[in-house]
């Protein structure tokens, strides 16, 4: 696949070097030397021919640690998966993320690493980390294109012990999923408030205005219903039907004689395809191979099913004898992550420092 990505006509790389700046709240002595941001683009082969009009030209934002250009050494790699309705550009635009990383380097909380944030946006709500004929083969994009592309262009430590996957919300779901699917590639995983780790408190069929969903002719008509856009995007990923416009998927509730009719077989199909607790039935041994496994969740997520499912997921891991760290904290799914004393700085970066191998030996 690496040779495929390098072949003529497939990869078009546009590199923009951006000098990073220190936050005015932080002194140079605290952060130490500054790293470099690079944005690259390549034409994905596996993300072509979707039914949602996904652009296969994907951007990747790469943070290279201080001294990368001169050191000549190889570095561990952290792959970060952003959540829905988010992007690498938003992650890096205010400089805060890099400031936190470089403060951790300067204070010895984590070894210097290469930080990768690929573009998982889409015409709807972004990737749901699945191979779908409707919304794209995002698993194949990540495992068969992204990782080889990074290893082929940068001085990386090309070993599972030196690769970590991290993400928040649906990106946290993706991080856990990739750890289960490919323990040969990744050995460290931290999921910030992952969703869909299992079933919730409220039946899925009771959370959506289904007549509105079935009456809609475009995704934009779903906005205003808190859950409808997400459930349609989930259905596109996990119940795809490429021959059924306008959303090219099936649903757990259909309309019959003008009224919603619940389909229990579809619910079971969606649960099996989507929930990490279902994948865990087959992939428990993958998580046993992790050097470090952790996730957390905010107690006051407006969707309490996320809290419930994470509580159940950690208990299941305990019952299976899978070593991990799990923590519930006072907050929602977002407000405690990115502050100076937030969870990315106080939990994720030290966790990487303890488990990520930074020595080529």
ChimeraX attribute file (.defattr): number of C-alpha atoms within 10 A of each C-alpha:
attribute: neighborCount
match mode: 1-to-1
recipient: residues
	/A:1	12
	/A:2	16
	/A:3	10
	/A:4	13
	/A:5	21
	/A:6	16
	/A:7	11
	/A:8	9
	/A:9	10
	/A:10	14
	/A:11	18
	/A:12	15
	/A:13	13
	/A:14	12
	/A:15	12
	/A:16	12
	/A:17	12
	/A:18	12
	/A:19	10
	/A:20	14
	/A:21	15
	/A:22	18
	/A:23	15
	/A:24	7
	/A:25	5
	/A:26	11
	/A:27	11
	/A:28	14
	/A:29	9
	/A:30	15
	/A:31	20
	/A:32	16
	/A:33	15
	/A:34	18
	/A:35	21
	/A:36	19
	/A:37	20
	/A:38	16
	/A:39	19
	/A:40	18
	/A:41	17
	/A:42	21
	/A:43	19
	/A:44	18
	/A:45	17
	/A:46	18
	/A:47	22
	/A:48	17
	/A:49	16
	/A:50	18
	/A:51	21
	/A:52	19
	/A:53	15
	/A:54	19
	/A:55	16
	/A:56	18
	/A:57	16
	/A:58	17
	/A:59	21
	/A:60	19
	/A:61	22
	/A:62	21
	/A:63	23
	/A:64	22
	/A:65	22
	/A:66	17
	/A:67	14
	/A:68	18
	/A:69	12
	/A:70	7
	/A:71	8
	/A:72	9
	/A:73	13
	/A:74	17
	/A:75	25
	/A:76	24
	/A:77	32
	/A:78	22
	/A:79	22
	/A:80	22
	/A:81	28
	/A:82	27
	/A:83	23
	/A:84	19
	/A:85	13
	/A:86	15
	/A:87	19
	/A:88	22
	/A:89	15
	/A:90	11
	/A:91	15
	/A:92	16
	/A:93	10
	/A:94	12
	/A:95	14
	/A:96	17
	/A:97	16
	/A:98	25
	/A:99	22
	/A:100	22
	/A:101	23
	/A:102	24
	/A:103	23
	/A:104	22
	/A:105	22
	/A:106	18
	/A:107	12
	/A:108	12
	/A:109	20
	/A:110	22
	/A:111	23
	/A:112	22
	/A:113	27
	/A:114	23
	/A:115	21
	/A:116	23
	/A:117	23
	/A:118	23
	/A:119	20
	/A:120	25
	/A:121	21
	/A:122	19
	/A:123	12
	/A:124	20
	/A:125	18
	/A:126	21
	/A:127	28
	/A:128	28
	/A:129	27
	/A:130	21
	/A:131	19
	/A:132	23
	/A:133	22
	/A:134	26
	/A:135	34
	/A:136	28
	/A:137	21
	/A:138	21
	/A:139	21
	/A:140	16
	/A:141	20
	/A:142	18
	/A:143	15
	/A:144	15
	/A:145	21
	/A:146	23
	/A:147	19
	/A:148	16
	/A:149	20
	/A:150	18
	/A:151	14
	/A:152	15
	/A:153	10
	/A:154	15
	/A:155	18
	/A:156	20
	/A:157	22
	/A:158	19
	/A:159	15
	/A:160	20
	/A:161	23
	/A:162	24
	/A:163	28
	/A:164	28
	/A:165	27
	/A:166	28
	/A:167	24
	/A:168	27
	/A:169	22
	/A:170	24
	/A:171	26
	/A:172	28
	/A:173	28
	/A:174	30
	/A:175	29
	/A:176	25
	/A:177	23
	/A:178	21
	/A:179	25
	/A:180	25
	/A:181	18
	/A:182	15
	/A:183	19
	/A:184	15
	/A:185	19
	/A:186	26
	/A:187	27
	/A:188	30
	/A:189	33
	/A:190	31
	/A:191	27
	/A:192	28
	/A:193	29
	/A:194	28
	/A:195	26
	/A:196	21
	/A:197	29
	/A:198	21
	/A:199	22
	/A:200	18
	/A:201	12
	/A:202	11
	/A:203	10
	/A:204	16
	/A:205	18
	/A:206	10
	/A:207	13
	/A:208	18
	/A:209	15
	/A:210	20
	/A:211	14
	/A:212	13
	/A:213	22
	/A:214	16
	/A:215	11
	/A:216	14
	/A:217	13
	/A:218	12
	/A:219	18
	/A:220	10
	/A:221	14
	/A:222	20
	/A:223	11
	/A:224	9
	/A:225	14
	/A:226	12
	/A:227	15
	/A:228	20
	/A:229	20
	/A:230	19
	/A:231	18
	/A:232	23
	/A:233	22
	/A:234	22
	/A:235	24
	/A:236	27
	/A:237	27
	/A:238	26
	/A:239	24
	/A:240	22
	/A:241	19
	/A:242	19
	/A:243	12
	/A:244	12
	/A:245	12
	/A:246	14
	/A:247	24
	/A:248	21
	/A:249	23
	/A:250	19
	/A:251	24
	/A:252	21
	/A:253	22
	/A:254	16
	/A:255	14
	/A:256	9
	/A:257	6
	/A:258	8
	/A:259	11
	/A:260	16
	/A:261	14
	/A:262	16
	/A:263	13
	/A:264	12
	/A:265	10
	/A:266	15
	/A:267	18
	/A:268	12
	/A:269	13
	/A:270	19
	/A:271	19
	/A:272	15
	/A:273	15
	/A:274	24
	/A:275	18
	/A:276	24
	/A:277	22
	/A:278	15
	/A:279	18
	/A:280	20
	/A:281	10
	/A:282	11
	/A:283	18
	/A:284	16
	/A:285	14
	/A:286	19
	/A:287	25
	/A:288	19
	/A:289	18
	/A:290	24
	/A:291	19
	/A:292	21
	/A:293	24
	/A:294	21
	/A:295	26
	/A:296	24
	/A:297	27
	/A:298	24
	/A:299	19
	/A:300	15
	/A:301	16
	/A:302	11
	/A:303	16
	/A:304	14
	/A:305	19
	/A:306	26
	/A:307	26
	/A:308	17
	/A:309	22
	/A:310	27
	/A:311	18
	/A:312	17
	/A:313	20
	/A:314	21
	/A:315	14
	/A:316	14
	/A:317	18
	/A:318	12
	/A:319	9
	/A:320	14
	/A:321	11
	/A:322	19
	/A:323	17
	/A:324	18
	/A:325	13
	/A:326	18
	/A:327	15
	/A:328	15
	/A:329	14
	/A:330	12
	/A:331	14
	/A:332	17
	/A:333	24
	/A:334	16
	/A:335	12
	/A:336	16
	/A:337	21
	/A:338	15
	/A:339	14
	/A:340	15
	/A:341	12
	/A:342	15
	/A:343	18
	/A:344	22
	/A:345	20
	/A:346	17
	/A:347	17
	/A:348	21
	/A:349	19
	/A:350	17
	/A:351	21
	/A:352	24
	/A:353	18
	/A:354	14
	/A:355	20
	/A:356	25
	/A:357	24
	/A:358	20
	/A:359	13
	/A:360	13
	/A:361	5
